[in-house]
Amino acid sequence: MSKYKTWVEIKEKSVAHNIQSFKRLLAPKVKLWSVVKSNAYGHGLVPFSQLAALYGAQGFCVDSVPEGLKLRENGIKKPILVLGPTLFPELHKNAAAHDISVTVSNFDALHAVAKLPRPPSFHLKIDSGMHRQGFYANEIPQVIKIIKNKKLEFKNALEGVYTHFASAKDINYPTYTDLQFANFKKVLGTLECAGFKNLVSHAAATGGTLVNSKYHLDAVRIGIGLYGLWPSKELFLQTKGITLKPVLSWHARISEIKMLKKGDFVGYDLAERVNGPTKIAVLPIGYWHGFPRALSGIGTILINGKAAKVMGRVSMDLVVVNANGISCKVGNRATIIGIQNGLNLSAFDTAQKMGTIHYELITRINPLIERVIV
């Protein structure tokens, strides 16, 4: 029995399977970078990254320099790229000192890097149509001028160039992704004509990697797919030749069982009232742990292989479920995400029920909950 009242299990064999599944899609020259930002999508930054490094990930993408430093402190020696903005000089210095590459996506960031006597390696981010981070194609001549004036290419600072697709996972509308890719290829041509011939170029995340091999370039950034989850239902239904295995499952122990009589209310705000004798089970999780309040009255939790409906309001630290017809006792395992006795309670289905996406559900699992490798 687990010593925790709630915990997240990380399945090692699934990590290995998913990495190898993606590697089989890639040409030998294409690097697979594991996107582990946001606490590895809720899976635990350090434990997941260590497994990914063990089973063949060739680089890592994080959101911030502190995340990259955490990986370095825990033995990750492979390339690390910070995808998010780096706003402070001290962080640039730390990145340079620990061989962590940063993203430069605007002129303020470029000037900040150029001022440093020892700039960190950086990748240029190109806005090819996402309209979020990145330089526009018509800004690249000025970018090149600054890089050459500051001799950043001779300091080996400029390392790569990349873009991000807005809708690659929507395979029913590929035109926009192709437009973005064409815009990016023009930028690559401009850089090459200016003498930058050995830059690492990358565009595809999980969706782009699955949709078309022409997007693979020098490296792919695999996030949701390495965790065994599909970017979209359409990709799941139409992609052939690859299987993914969910890595994460989330569990808790029943902390209390009691009987309610007809007419009793459950939880805050008298949100639910039972219409007959009802057996309830109390679980020591709540919205602080990352179990969304939006699942109040509609969520499902598995107990001994049977579905138990969430009753009343989800509290900060407690959830009540209807345990009528379920044989259970205090200490029994309840599954919030995962499989019990062949019944699958997926992150995708739970997220759909609450009107969001599985990305949000898993990344919001509290990072203080123990991640246990199994």
C-alpha positions in Angstrom: 0.0 0.0 0.0 1.2 3.5 -0.9 2.3 5.6 2.1 0.6 8.7 0.5 -3.0 9.7 0.8 -2.8 10.9 -2.8 0.0 10.3 -5.4 0.8 10.2 -9.1 2.2 7.1 -10.7 4.6 7.5 -13.6 4.9 4.3 -15.7 8.5 3.8 -16.8 7.7 1.3 -19.6 5.2 3.7 -21.1 7.9 6.4 -21.3 10.2 4.0 -23.1 7.5 2.9 -25.5 6.4 6.4 -26.4 9.9 7.6 -27.1 10.7 4.7 -29.3 7.3 5.0 -31.1 8.2 8.6 -32.1 11.8 7.7 -33.0 10.5 5.2 -35.5 8.8 8.1 -37.3 12.0 10.1 -37.6 14.9 9.9 -40.0 18.2 9.1 -38.3 19.4 12.8 -38.6 16.3 14.2 -36.8 16.7 14.8 -33.1 13.9 14.1 -30.6 13.6 16.8 -28.0 11.4 16.1 -25.0 9.2 19.1 -24.0 9.1 19.0 -20.2 7.9 22.5 -19.4 5.2 23.1 -16.8 6.5 20.3 -14.5 6.7 17.9 -17.5 3.0 18.5 -18.2 2.2 17.5 -14.6 4.3 14.4 -14.7 7.2 15.7 -12.6 10.0 17.7 -14.2 13.0 15.7 -12.8 11.7 12.2 -12.6 10.1 12.3 -16.1 13.2 14.0 -17.6 15.5 11.4 -16.1 13.4 8.6 -17.6 13.3 10.4 -21.0 17.1 10.8 -21.0 17.5 7.2 -20.1 15.3 6.0 -23.0 16.6 8.1 -25.8 15.4 11.8 -25.7 18.2 13.8 -27.3 17.3 17.2 -25.9 14.9 18.9 -23.6 12.6 22.0 -23.9 11.7 23.9 -20.8 9.8 27.1 -20.1 12.4 28.9 -18.0 16.1 29.0 -17.1 15.3 27.9 -13.5 13.6 24.7 -15.0 16.8 24.2 -17.1 19.0 24.6 -14.0 16.9 22.1 -12.1 17.6 19.6 -14.9 21.3 20.3 -14.8 21.4 19.9 -11.0 19.8 16.5 -11.4 22.2 15.1 -13.9 20.7 16.0 -17.3 23.6 16.7 -19.6 21.8 16.7 -22.9 20.9 20.0 -24.7 18.3 22.2 -23.1 16.3 24.9 -24.8 14.2 27.5 -22.9 11.0 28.1 -24.9 9.7 30.9 -22.7 11.0 34.5 -22.4 14.1 35.1 -20.3 13.7 38.6 -18.9 16.6 39.2 -16.5 20.4 39.5 -17.2 21.2 37.2 -14.3 19.2 34.4 -15.9 21.1 34.9 -19.1 24.3 34.6 -17.2 23.1 31.4 -15.5 22.1 30.0 -18.8 25.5 30.7 -20.4 27.3 29.2 -17.4 25.3 26.0 -17.5 25.1 25.5 -21.3 21.4 26.2 -21.5 20.1 27.8 -24.7 17.4 30.5 -24.6 14.8 31.8 -27.0 15.2 35.2 -28.5 11.8 36.3 -30.0 11.9 40.1 -30.1 14.4 43.0 -30.4 14.4 43.7 -26.7 15.6 40.2 -26.0 18.1 40.3 -28.8 19.7 43.5 -27.5 19.8 42.1 -24.0 21.7 39.1 -25.2 24.0 41.2 -27.4 25.1 43.3 -24.4 26.5 40.4 -22.5 30.3 39.7 -22.6 29.4 36.0 -22.6 26.0 35.6 -24.1 24.1 32.3 -23.8 23.4 30.2 -26.9 20.1 31.2 -28.4 17.5 30.2 -30.9 15.6 32.7 -32.9 11.8 32.3 -32.7 9.9 33.1 -35.9 6.3 34.2 -35.9 5.1 32.4 -39.0 1.4 32.8 -38.2 0.8 31.8 -34.6 0.9 35.5 -33.6 2.3 35.0 -30.2 6.1 35.0 -29.7 8.5 35.6 -32.5 10.0 37.9 -35.2 8.1 38.5 -38.4 9.8 37.6 -41.6 10.3 41.2 -42.6 12.2 41.8 -39.4 14.8 39.2 -40.1 17.2 41.5 -42.2 17.4 43.8 -39.1 17.9 40.8 -36.8 20.8 39.7 -39.1 22.3 43.2 -39.0 22.3 43.2 -35.2 23.8 39.7 -34.9 26.6 40.6 -37.3 27.3 44.0 -35.8 27.6 42.4 -32.3 29.5 39.5 -33.8 27.2 37.1 -32.0 27.8 34.5 -34.7 31.5 34.5 -33.9 30.7 34.0 -30.2 28.8 30.9 -31.2 25.7 32.4 -29.6 23.2 32.0 -32.5 22.5 28.2 -32.5 19.1 27.6 -34.0 15.9 29.0 -35.4 12.4 27.7 -35.0 8.7 28.4 -35.3 5.5 26.9 -33.7 2.4 25.8 -35.6 -1.0 27.1 -34.5 -3.2 24.2 -35.6 -1.1 21.2 -36.8 -3.2 18.9 -34.7 -6.4 19.8 -36.7 -5.8 17.5 -39.6 -9.0 18.5 -41.3 -7.5 22.0 -42.1 -3.9 21.5 -43.1 -3.7 24.7 -45.3 -2.7 27.1 -42.5 0.1 24.8 -41.3 1.4 24.6 -44.8 1.3 28.4 -45.0 3.2 28.7 -41.7 5.8 26.2 -42.9 6.3 28.1 -46.2 6.7 31.4 -44.3 9.3 29.7 -42.0 11.2 28.2 -45.0 11.5 31.7 -46.5 13.1 32.9 -43.2 15.5 29.9 -43.3 16.5 30.9 -46.9 17.1 34.5 -45.8 19.4 33.4 -43.0 21.3 31.0 -45.2 21.8 33.7 -47.8 23.3 35.9 -45.0 25.8 33.2 -44.2 24.1 31.3 -41.4 24.4 27.7 -42.8 24.6 25.5 -39.8 21.7 26.6 -37.7 19.5 23.9 -36.1 16.0 24.4 -37.5 12.8 23.0 -36.0 9.1 23.6 -36.4 7.1 20.5 -35.4 5.7 19.7 -32.0 3.7 16.5 -31.5 0.9 17.3 -34.0 3.2 18.5 -36.7 5.4 15.4 -36.2 2.5 13.1 -36.7 0.9 14.9 -39.6 3.8 15.2 -42.1 7.5 14.2 -42.1 8.3 17.3 -44.2 7.9 19.3 -41.0 10.6 17.3 -39.1 13.6 19.4 -40.2 16.6 19.0 -37.8 14.6 18.3 -34.6 11.1 17.8 -33.3 9.7 19.0 -30.0 7.5 16.3 -28.6 5.4 17.2 -25.6 1.9 15.7 -25.1 2.8 12.6 -27.2 5.6 11.5 -25.0 3.2 11.4 -22.1 1.1 9.0 -24.1 -1.7 11.4 -24.9 -2.9 12.6 -28.4 -3.0 16.2 -29.3 -6.5 15.8 -30.7 -9.2 13.2 -31.2 -8.9 13.6 -34.9 -5.2 12.6 -34.9 -5.9 9.6 -32.7 -8.6 8.4 -35.1 -6.7 8.9 -38.3 -3.0 8.4 -37.5 -1.7 5.0 -38.4 1.4 3.1 -37.5 1.9 4.5 -34.0 0.5 3.6 -30.6 0.9 5.7 -27.5 0.6 4.6 -23.9 -0.5 7.0 -21.1 2.3 7.5 -18.6 0.4 9.2 -15.7 -2.2 7.9 -13.4 -3.5 9.7 -10.3 -4.8 7.9 -7.2 -5.9 8.6 -3.6 -7.0 6.6 -0.6 -10.5 6.6 0.8 -10.3 8.5 4.0 -13.9 8.0 5.3 -17.1 6.2 4.5 -20.5 7.0 5.9 -24.3 6.6 5.3 -26.6 9.5 4.5 -30.4 9.3 4.9 -33.0 10.6 2.4 -33.0 14.4 2.3 -29.5 15.0 3.6 -27.4 17.6 1.9 -23.8 17.1 0.7 -21.0 19.6 1.0 -20.8 23.4 0.7 -23.8 25.5 -0.4 -26.2 22.6 0.0 -25.4 21.9 -3.6 -26.7 18.4 -3.7 -29.4 16.5 -1.8 -29.8 12.8 -1.7 -33.2 11.3 -2.6 -32.7 8.1 -0.6 -30.2 6.2 1.7 -26.8 6.8 0.2 -23.4 5.5 0.9 -20.6 8.1 0.4 -16.9 7.8 0.3 -14.7 10.8 1.2 -11.4 11.3 -0.7 -8.5 13.5 0.6 -8.2 15.6 -2.6 -9.6 18.8 -3.8 -9.0 21.8 -6.0 -5.8 22.6 -4.2 -4.5 19.3 -5.4 -5.6 20.0 -8.9 -9.0 18.2 -9.0 -11.0 20.9 -10.7 -14.0 22.5 -8.9 -15.7 22.4 -12.3 -16.2 18.6 -11.7 -18.5 19.3 -8.8 -21.6 17.1 -9.2 -20.5 15.7 -12.6 -17.0 14.2 -12.2 -16.3 10.5 -11.9 -13.7 8.6 -9.8 -13.0 4.8 -10.0 -13.3 2.7 -6.8 -12.6 -1.0 -7.0 -13.2 -0.9 -10.8 -16.5 0.9 -10.6 -17.5 4.5 -11.4 -18.4 6.7 -8.5 -20.0 10.0 -9.2 -18.7 13.2 -7.5 -21.4 14.6 -5.2 -21.8 18.3 -4.2 -19.1 20.8 -4.3 -15.4 19.9 -4.8 -13.8 21.4 -1.7 -10.2 22.7 -1.3 -9.0 19.4 0.2 -11.9 16.9 0.1 -14.2 15.3 -2.5 -17.3 13.2 -1.8 -18.4 10.5 -4.1 -21.5 8.2 -4.3 -20.4 4.7 -3.3 -23.8 3.0 -3.5 -23.3 -0.5 -4.8 -19.5 -0.4 -4.5 -17.8 -2.6 -2.0 -15.1 -0.5 -0.4 -13.5 0.5 2.9 -11.2 3.2 4.3 -7.8 2.9 2.7 -9.0 1.5 -0.6 -7.4 3.0 -3.7 -9.5 5.4 -5.7 -8.3 6.4 -9.2 -8.8 9.9 -10.5 -7.0 9.4 -13.8 -6.1 6.0 -15.0 -7.3 2.4 -15.3 -8.9 0.1 -12.7 -10.0 -3.4 -13.5 -10.1 -2.6 -17.2 -12.2 0.5 -16.8 -10.3 3.6 -18.2 -10.9 7.0 -16.8 -8.8 9.1 -19.2 -7.6 12.6 -18.8 -9.1 13.4 -22.2 -12.6 12.2 -21.2 -12.5 14.0 -17.9 -11.4 17.2 -19.5 -14.1 17.0 -22.1 -16.7 16.7 -19.3 -15.6 19.9 -17.7 -15.3 21.8 -20.9 -11.5 22.1 -21.2 -8.6 20.1 -22.7 -6.5 17.3 -21.2 -3.4 19.5 -21.4 -4.9 21.8 -18.7 -6.1 19.0 -16.5 -2.8 17.2 -16.2 -0.6 20.3 -16.0 -2.6 21.6 -13.1 -2.0 18.5 -10.8 -0.3 20.0 -7.8 3.5 19.7 -8.2 3.8 18.9 -4.4 2.0 15.6 -4.9 4.5 12.8 -4.9 5.4 11.3 -8.4 6.1 7.6 -8.0 7.9 5.7 -10.8 6.3 2.3 -11.3 
